[in-house]
Amino acid sequence: MSIKTYNAGSYEVAVIGGGHAGIEAALASARLGCKSIMFTVTLDWIGNMPCNPSIGGTAKGHLVRELDALGGEMGKAADKHTLQSRMLNLGKGPAVHSLRAQIDRRAYSGYMKHIVELQENLDVKQCEITDIYKEGEIWHCVTSLGADFTAKAVVLATGTFLDGRIYVGEVNYPSGPDGAAAAKRLSDSLKKLGLPLRRFKTGTPARVARDSIDFSSIEVQAGDELTVPFSFSTETPPENKVVCHISYTNEDTKKVILDNIHRSPLYGGEIEGIGPRYCPSIEDKIVRFGDKKRHQFFIEPCGENTEEMYLQGLSSSLPEEVQIQLYKTVDCLKNVKIMRNAYAIEYDCVDPLALKATLEMKDFEGLYGAGQFNGSSGYEEAAAQGLVAGINAALKVQGREPLILSRASSYIGTLIDDLVTKGCMDPYRMMTSRSEYRLLLRQDNADERLMPIGHEIGLIDEETYSKFLTRKEQKEKEIERLNSTFIGPNGKLNQLLESKGTAPMTTGMRLSDLVKRPQLSYEMLAEFDKERPELPFSVKEKVEVEIKYEGYIARQQAQVNEMLRLEKKLIPENTDYKNVYGLRLEAVEKLNKVKPANIGQASRISGVSPADISVLLIYLSK
């Protein structure tokens, strides 16, 4: 049935979705001066965490730091509502140190709702967008009640709502996460428009009552004694307010799952969507890793003022009565009460090969994608794409040059380049191993890499930028001082060196050479460094890393310079690779599909060989 529409208002940028991607996109476009509107199916769940109530983690912590350095909001919000903070991978090198924080779910959502409500140039509207189409240069976003909003650019940040369907055993029904309404009609509209959509799926564990868990026999996981904030503008590090716990499944759990595996919609064939490879359900783990006798899971609070506990690692799409049975096989959950059952959710998303590096659709000018709509998973990946899409939508409207982050600049650049160049066959998750330049792309130097860009665009204010420049100057002066300060051998120092398993000094040495020793740290030498200035922790961290890894950093920078040389060799947008003599047929097909912007991007396309790149270089030289 067609409904009568009415003109509801015109905007420069419209954002469809109020999740992590939608928030960052809407805030970015509004803060850059564009009249913007954000649509959400429910105002009550802006910034919702339908899965794990945490921010950060391996590589994801890098994304949040980078997001903050560019002017995003996620890091600030996480710092304000942290329940527990931990730095992961401290036993490894600094390239993979990653911050993770347990977050108060409702407080975080409430904070984000208020931030978007207060934002100048931004309207927030609860409604369901059921149709989008373009007339001339203007996009129309039509609601289920007939309101027709127009915009010069639109960001699709639909999360898992797009034709969402919940699965719990044999039961399935249309729904978004947490019982919110699914966006079925918008999915139909996008298909009619011609977007290449496909089905992905994800899942979430049950939430259980705190008083039904026996904590007496399980391992406590406390937060770090010295906490570190996500945001470079957070001056007081967050406090640890809660502890988490670790437990394990057992052979009885395995038996319950295998006895009921035929009732899982994943194995029964009802779910056609592809699930996340790096976040499998408990039934996935039992089937794929049949030799393992137990699987670890974490018991984490959902907030400071709620009794809901999250069972990270036990997501499932099994029937509810089977979920109860399998949870009760674990000693600490023998009396468990499920408050919200686990479920799988299937949803539509776009093939990211349809996107440019700006996250604009190749075939639909002014239409951008962000977050799970682009085939990624995770709050942090979503927020990072939302920021870039929102920035580029605003820059396009303003007639400014777009923002394209290279792989060498950031994990955000790596994430987007992977999506738009290689595509993804399952929900994409960021990992440190995805970057070939991870020693350069550390958490600690995200501000140095990206804050000048955020400032130039207009999202980093003068006060924040001035503080950044001060930290940078402090670091450079301290490295210079350590390189030029000599210290002679003395008994107490040699005693320290020998106790740490490194050779004692026989002649004078530069302080920087001592810091370079793997057994020593910058902090250990404080007692013997009388001229040392008082410096913030963040500056001292950078000083140590840059001195210790100086040679490796220089080597990786040389690799970056070679990559940037290839990135500068631009390929005309209208190139038809069928006309490039010498390319293999597979390369022609892949190149015509991806339409790389430059030789560097072309070289990363799966199916394009070094020989094909040589052919392209010759072609371009002509």
C-alpha atoms as one frame of an Amber mdcrd trajectory, in Angstrom:
protein
   0.000   0.000   0.000   1.431   3.362  -1.012   1.311   6.175   1.509   1.081
   9.908   1.000   4.431  11.625   1.535   5.160  15.157   2.657   8.280  17.321
   2.576   9.786  16.939   6.054  12.884  19.088   5.598  16.135  19.372   3.662
  19.631  18.642   4.953  23.148  18.488   3.644  24.002  15.100   5.224  21.575
  12.392   6.402  22.761   9.417   8.446  20.603   6.285   8.641  21.393   4.475
  11.883  22.136   5.473  15.486  24.753   2.860  16.352  28.496   3.379  16.684
  28.979   4.086  12.965  25.957   6.381  12.725  26.955   8.413  15.792  30.469
   9.146  14.522  29.223   9.919  11.001  26.533  12.304  12.236  28.806  14.074
  14.729  31.602  14.455  12.163  29.384  15.959   9.467  27.671  18.303  11.929
  30.966  19.399  13.531  32.310  20.196  10.072  29.451  22.647   9.635  26.964
  20.626   7.579  23.269  20.707   8.447  22.802  17.044   9.377  20.167  14.601
  10.583  20.522  11.158  12.159  17.681   8.641  11.887  17.340   5.787  14.379
  14.628   3.163  14.892  14.703   3.901  18.632  16.124   6.846  20.543  16.479
   4.648  23.625  19.289   2.567  22.100  21.542   5.155  20.461  25.070   3.806
  20.945  23.744   0.430  22.074  26.130  -2.463  22.730  23.916  -5.420  21.784
  26.842  -7.801  22.107  29.803  -7.478  24.490  29.660  -4.335  26.688  33.308
  -3.489  26.101  35.399  -1.149  23.964  38.835  -1.953  22.568  40.794  -5.192
  22.569  43.527  -6.484  20.293  43.874  -4.014  17.358  40.472  -2.560  18.270
  42.120  -0.430  20.959  44.316   1.003  18.190  41.200   1.951  16.213  39.687
   3.812  19.173  42.913   5.762  19.766  43.070   6.666  16.051  39.408   7.637
  16.045  40.074   9.964  18.971  43.121  11.489  17.257  40.944  12.363  14.255
  38.239  13.973  16.417  35.851  11.083  17.094  33.778  10.591  20.249  34.078
   6.879  21.141  37.284   7.166  23.205  35.925  10.020  25.347  32.658   8.148
  25.962  34.489   4.941  26.885  36.770   6.746  29.367  33.787   8.328  31.131
  32.000   4.993  31.584  34.804   2.474  32.110  34.144  -0.234  34.694  37.452
  -2.038  34.249  40.543  -1.216  32.175  43.230  -3.624  30.994  46.136  -3.336
  28.554  46.339  -6.566  26.558  49.470  -8.257  25.179  51.936  -6.600  27.578
  54.083  -9.739  27.341  54.680  -8.926  23.661  56.168  -5.959  21.823  54.622
  -2.454  21.875  53.181  -2.845  18.382  50.487  -5.200  19.696  49.753  -3.612
  23.094  45.999  -2.980  22.970  43.729  -1.254  25.467  40.425  -2.902  26.397
  37.803  -1.568  28.799  34.647  -3.073  30.209  31.952  -0.422  29.801  28.730
   0.463  31.586  26.371  -0.303  28.750  23.398   1.908  29.616  25.538   4.817
  30.845  27.545   4.760  27.584  24.354   4.731  25.510  22.859   7.568  27.567
  26.030   9.639  27.180  26.058   9.185  23.385  22.344  10.016  23.143  22.907
  13.279  24.992  26.005  14.152  22.927  24.122  13.873  19.618  21.137  15.746
  21.085  23.369  18.651  22.119  25.390  18.753  18.890  24.983  21.959  16.897
  23.865  21.453  13.252  22.485  17.969  14.071  18.859  16.857  14.360  18.019
  13.415  15.765  14.851  11.647  14.645  13.252   8.372  15.747  11.692   6.751
  12.708  12.037   3.879  10.270  13.452   4.824   6.875  11.660   2.590   4.392
  12.799   4.007   1.058  15.701   5.963  -0.377  16.059   7.199  -3.923  17.761
   9.966  -5.862  16.338  12.774  -7.984  19.005  14.730  -9.806  21.664  15.549
  -7.238  19.373  15.126  -4.226  18.739  12.001  -2.146  15.322  11.306  -0.602
  14.945   9.398   2.685  11.298   8.422   3.234   9.936   7.199   6.581   7.211
   4.646   7.274   4.881   7.576   8.106   5.490   9.340   4.785   7.970  11.995
   5.901  10.297  12.750   2.972  13.671  14.129   4.083  16.098  15.302   1.403
  19.898  15.439   1.604  22.887  16.049  -0.644  24.691  13.027   0.875  23.475
   9.960   2.780  25.436   7.612   5.061  24.032   4.101   5.471  24.977   2.842
   8.943  22.279   0.215   9.403  24.204  -2.242  11.597  22.392  -5.583  11.862
  18.918  -4.078  11.379  18.746  -4.429   7.572  16.212  -7.240   7.021  17.338
  -8.562  10.400  16.108 -11.989  11.527  16.624 -13.534  14.969  17.262 -17.289
  15.344  16.859 -19.295  18.557  16.763 -22.990  17.708  13.728 -23.754  15.546
  12.245 -20.306  16.264  13.034 -17.372  14.006  11.379 -14.022  13.417  12.105
 -10.570  11.892  13.919  -8.344  14.394  16.884  -6.131  14.993  19.127  -6.636
  18.046  17.593  -6.472  21.536  14.064  -6.801  20.192  14.149  -3.575  18.136
  12.287  -3.548  14.820  14.089  -4.836  11.714  14.449  -2.652   8.593  12.928
  -4.952   5.955  11.499  -2.275   3.641  14.771  -0.324   3.529  16.546  -3.517
   2.450  14.033  -3.947  -0.379  14.567  -0.308  -1.392  18.364  -0.721  -1.540
  18.012  -3.859  -3.652  15.686  -1.993  -5.987  18.253   0.788  -6.170  20.811
  -1.780  -7.353  23.159  -2.159  -4.377  24.923  -5.565  -4.243  23.618  -6.873
  -0.906  24.408 -10.220   0.736  23.608 -12.002   4.027  25.907 -12.120   7.044
  25.147 -13.274  10.557  26.427 -12.718  14.053  25.397 -13.844  17.514  25.443
 -12.978  21.173  25.470 -14.953  24.440  22.856 -14.970  27.158  22.755 -12.387
  29.934  22.342 -14.027  33.312  21.517 -12.910  36.857  24.538 -12.138  39.045
  23.034 -13.827  42.135  22.629 -17.100  40.226  26.403 -17.428  39.652  28.754
 -19.158  42.104  31.875 -16.959  42.052  33.670 -18.844  44.826  35.511 -21.335
  42.617  36.372 -19.318  39.535  39.349 -17.185  38.599  39.150 -13.432  39.186
  40.332 -11.154  36.383  41.187  -7.779  37.875  41.917  -4.547  36.024  45.358
  -2.959  35.664  46.858  -1.151  38.628  47.980   1.666  36.320  45.144   2.450
  33.903  45.482   4.295  30.610  42.666   6.247  28.902  41.562   5.834  25.288
  41.262   9.557  24.606  44.289  11.831  24.374  42.167  14.553  25.989  41.262
  12.499  29.097  43.466  13.875  31.864  42.433  11.573  34.726  42.783   7.847
  33.879  39.627   5.798  34.560  39.215   3.825  37.792  38.604   0.088  38.046
  35.185  -0.366  39.653  34.541  -4.077  39.036  36.306  -7.377  38.461  35.589
  -9.923  35.738  35.891 -13.699  36.025  37.163 -16.583  33.902  35.660 -20.067
  33.705  35.618 -23.063  31.341  33.200 -25.433  29.674  33.699 -29.194  30.100
  32.936 -32.561  28.521  29.323 -32.409  29.765  28.863 -29.083  27.973  30.237
 -30.666  24.812  27.832 -33.614  25.086  24.770 -31.382  25.523  25.726 -29.368
  22.439  26.507 -32.387  20.233  23.299 -34.140  21.315  21.319 -31.082  20.165
  23.431 -29.835  17.249  20.695 -30.831  14.789  18.483 -28.198  16.466  20.957
 -25.397  15.750  19.713 -23.272  12.820  23.355 -22.848  11.829  23.760 -26.580
  11.241  20.140 -27.246  10.264  20.417 -24.984   7.218  17.944 -22.275   8.252
  20.679 -19.614   8.460  22.170 -18.789   5.088  24.275 -15.843   6.275  28.015
 -16.207   6.872  29.155 -15.750  10.468  32.261 -14.097  11.943  35.326 -16.338
  11.669  37.043 -14.916  14.741  34.048 -14.854  17.068  32.403 -18.285  16.704
  29.429 -19.545  18.716  30.003 -22.201  21.363  28.484 -24.848  19.074  30.887
 -23.728  16.322  33.820 -24.167  18.711  32.672 -27.622  19.829  32.281 -28.823
  16.222  35.394 -27.168  14.761  37.707 -27.963  17.666  36.432 -31.401  18.608
  39.690 -32.446  20.266  39.534 -29.688  22.886  38.241 -30.815  26.268  37.219
 -27.326  27.415  36.716 -23.779  26.143  37.388 -20.603  28.094  34.687 -18.019
  28.681  34.468 -14.761  30.650  31.812 -13.528  33.047  31.575  -9.743  32.763
  29.171  -7.161  34.241  26.931  -5.206  31.871  26.939  -2.142  34.099  27.451
  -0.704  37.556  23.734  -0.516  38.345  22.449  -3.752  36.834  22.562  -7.407
  37.868  22.972  -8.622  34.275  26.192 -10.518  33.588  27.528 -11.213  30.103
  28.927 -14.679  29.238  31.582 -13.745  26.689  32.580 -16.786  24.641  29.246
 -18.617  24.980  27.211 -17.113  22.135  24.707 -19.589  20.726  21.689 -20.025
  18.457  20.524 -23.269  20.141  16.964 -23.510  21.551  16.432 -21.738  24.845
  15.957 -24.947  26.864  19.225 -26.307  25.425  20.986 -23.066  26.344  19.822
 -23.495  29.958  20.992 -27.105  29.941  24.446 -26.371  28.499  25.115 -23.420
  30.829  24.197 -25.558  33.862  26.910 -28.104  32.996  29.470 -25.566  34.271
  29.921 -25.630  38.064  29.663 -21.865  38.568  26.432 -21.770  36.504  24.618
 -24.771  38.047  21.866 -22.489  39.357  21.995 -19.970  36.519  18.984 -17.805
  35.686  18.907 -16.489  32.139  17.641 -12.914  31.912  18.106 -12.570  28.132
  18.612 -15.652  25.993  21.408 -16.031  23.450  20.502 -15.660  19.776  21.931
 -15.425  16.289  20.949 -12.557  14.009  21.082 -12.600  10.220  21.129  -9.339
   8.255  21.815  -7.728   4.887  25.032  -5.853   4.138  26.745  -4.537   1.019
  29.665  -6.073  -0.845  32.393  -3.576   0.136  34.009  -3.920  -3.300  31.187
  -1.574  -4.370  32.808   1.192  -2.292  35.567   3.696  -2.963  38.317   4.339
  -0.411  36.233   7.339   0.725  33.405   4.849   1.559  31.249   6.425  -1.149
  29.457   3.973  -3.451  31.176   3.736  -6.824  27.905   3.751  -8.742  25.854
   6.046  -6.496  27.349   9.480  -5.985  26.652  10.950  -2.566  25.740   7.590
  -0.988  28.155   6.259   1.668  28.369   3.065   3.690  29.735   2.552   7.212
  30.054  -0.148   9.826  28.394  -3.555   9.642  26.589  -2.415   6.515  30.028
  -2.601   4.857  30.592  -6.193   5.972  32.693  -5.552   9.084  32.069  -6.669
  12.670  32.692  -4.855  15.939  31.819  -1.509  17.491  35.305  -0.094  16.928
  35.475  -1.005  13.228  32.001   0.510  12.813  32.859   3.766  14.582  36.068
   4.168  12.553  34.203   3.788   9.259  31.406   6.034  10.465  33.874   8.821
  11.175  35.495   8.515   7.732  32.131   8.290   5.939  30.761  11.290   7.847
  33.880  13.340   7.165  33.832  12.509   3.458  30.105  13.147   3.096  30.628
  16.611   4.621  33.752  17.329   2.550  31.890  16.361  -0.630  28.979  18.653
   0.166  31.459  21.471   0.855  33.409  20.847  -2.352  36.591  19.969  -0.449
  39.139  17.233  -1.155  38.170  13.850   0.382  39.961  12.146   3.241  41.681
   8.910   2.190  43.847   7.300   4.865  46.669   5.079   3.596  47.614   1.719
   5.090  50.816   3.315   6.347  48.928   6.030   8.233  46.621   3.961  10.404
  44.669   0.829  11.181  41.619   2.779   9.997  43.310   3.114   6.600  44.174
  -0.596   6.641  40.600  -1.546   7.562  39.064   0.479   4.747  41.694  -0.555
   2.195  41.141  -4.230   3.036  37.373  -3.870   2.647  37.317  -1.896  -0.616
  40.296  -3.663  -2.250  40.087  -7.272  -1.065  36.436  -7.474  -0.005  35.374
  -9.927   2.696  33.690 -13.325   2.656  32.743 -13.149   6.354  32.318 -10.282
   8.840  35.649  -8.418   8.830  37.446  -8.032  12.148  40.534  -5.871  12.637
  43.655  -7.632  13.938  47.215  -6.352  14.306  48.377  -9.057  11.875  46.386
  -7.354   9.091  48.884  -4.484   8.992  52.309  -4.864   7.420  53.397  -1.661
   9.209  52.270  -2.407  12.762  55.469  -1.200  14.450  54.695   2.257  13.024
  50.975   2.021  13.819  51.174   1.733  17.579  48.548   2.885  20.067  50.929
   5.320  21.720  51.652   7.375  18.576  48.132   7.581  17.114  48.088  11.291
  17.957  51.314  11.974  16.036  50.058  10.052  13.027  46.545  11.446  12.805
  45.945  14.528  14.963  47.464  16.904  12.370  44.955  15.477   9.858  42.062
  15.884  12.304  43.166  19.468  12.981  43.488  20.325   9.293  40.024  18.914
   8.528  38.516  20.872  11.422  37.606  18.237  14.027  40.501  18.863  16.456
  40.250  22.221  18.242  43.177  24.557  18.916  43.480  23.724  22.618  43.665
  19.959  21.974  46.125  20.495  19.141  48.324  22.785  21.221  48.565  20.141
  23.969  49.509  17.570  21.323  52.295  19.818  19.988  53.617  20.241  23.535
  53.741  16.452  24.060  55.477  15.995  20.716  58.097  18.628  21.565  58.683
  17.056  25.000  59.283  13.673  23.376  61.692  15.004  20.765  63.707  16.989
  23.350  63.939  13.994  25.678  65.145  11.660  22.913  67.730  14.275  21.934
  68.850  14.594  25.577  69.192  10.826  26.032  71.206  10.584  22.807  73.637
  13.291  23.984  73.921  12.437  27.690  76.759  10.135  28.744  76.945   8.224
  32.004  80.036   6.584  33.480  80.215   3.138  35.075  79.477   2.924  38.804
  78.955   0.101  41.244  75.251   0.595  41.888  74.408   0.873  38.192  76.476
  -2.200  37.327  74.717  -4.054  40.128  71.375  -3.212  38.475  72.657  -4.273
  35.032  73.910  -7.618  36.304  70.680  -8.259  38.252  68.749  -7.775  35.001
  70.989 -10.198  33.116  72.885  -7.688  31.002  76.612  -6.856  30.825  78.059
  -4.327  33.312  79.574  -1.087  32.004  83.349  -0.721  31.675  83.350   2.675
  29.894  80.982   5.610  29.570  77.801   5.106  27.518  74.983   7.228  26.181
  71.779   6.885  28.196  69.945   6.021  24.977  72.229   2.995  24.449  71.307
   1.717  27.896  67.586   2.201  27.166  68.056   0.150  23.979  69.096  -2.910
  25.963  66.128  -5.325  25.969  66.597  -6.143  29.664  66.300  -2.489  30.714
  63.626   0.184  30.564  63.578   3.980  30.598  61.981   3.914  34.053  64.657
   1.601  35.533  67.360   4.182  34.800  65.587   7.115  36.484  67.731   6.871
  39.626  70.948   7.275  37.591  69.612  10.056  35.341  69.872  13.191  37.496
  68.863  15.648  34.751  65.672  13.824  33.788  62.679  16.178  33.422  59.189
  15.437  34.758  57.195  14.030  31.843  53.678  12.600  31.385  53.410   8.802
  31.154  52.353   9.014  27.487  55.523  10.923  26.574  57.805   8.549  28.491
  56.154   5.588  26.732  56.887   7.071  23.292  60.468   7.951  24.238  61.235
   4.385  25.270  59.613   2.738  22.250  61.240   5.040  19.711  64.696   4.586
  21.215  64.426   0.831  21.721  63.065   0.082  18.260  64.877   2.812  16.312
  66.443   0.442  13.768  63.267  -1.558  13.176  61.201   1.613  12.828  63.641
   3.009  10.223  63.481  -0.253   8.263  59.685  -0.260   8.283  59.608   3.397
   7.247  61.679   2.476   4.172  59.015  -0.094   3.252  56.348   2.573   3.677
  58.235   4.961   1.393  58.311   2.312  -1.350  54.584   1.671  -0.912  53.841
   5.400  -1.078  55.803   5.587  -4.326  53.350   3.087  -5.836  50.369   4.906
  -4.307  51.399   8.064  -6.201  51.101   6.258  -9.551  47.435   7.021 -10.186
  45.285   4.978 -12.563  42.637   6.860 -14.603  39.180   6.103 -13.173  37.745
   5.178 -16.582  40.438   2.579 -17.402  39.014  -0.533 -19.088  41.490  -3.286
 -18.265  40.300  -5.363 -21.211  42.288  -2.914 -23.316  45.529  -3.408 -21.357
  47.541  -5.889 -23.395  49.369  -8.572 -21.371  47.109  -8.777 -18.319  45.866
 -12.220 -17.323  42.107 -12.795 -17.602  41.682 -13.092 -13.822  43.506  -9.788
 -13.334  41.305  -8.074 -15.947  38.170  -9.303 -14.162  39.356  -8.271 -10.678
  40.740  -4.889 -11.776  37.549  -3.981 -13.636  35.516  -4.900 -10.562  37.592
  -3.047  -7.958  38.674  -0.104 -10.163  41.811   0.667  -8.090  42.762   4.308
  -7.710  46.501   3.651  -7.951  49.170   0.981  -8.510  49.581   0.400  -4.762
  45.915  -0.495  -4.376  46.009  -2.632  -7.534  48.935  -4.632  -6.138  46.845
  -5.627  -3.090  43.922  -7.055  -5.058  43.609 -10.818  -4.680  44.279 -12.388
  -8.086  46.514  -9.589  -9.394  50.100 -10.846  -9.649  53.416  -8.931  -9.647
  53.617  -9.665 -13.401  50.241  -7.939 -13.879  51.527  -4.914 -11.936  54.555
  -4.742 -14.254  52.193  -4.732 -17.240  50.160  -1.933 -15.649  53.270   0.151
 -14.968  54.318  -0.143 -18.613  50.765   0.730 -19.718  50.707   3.851 -17.511
  54.141   4.977 -18.718  52.769   5.087 -22.253
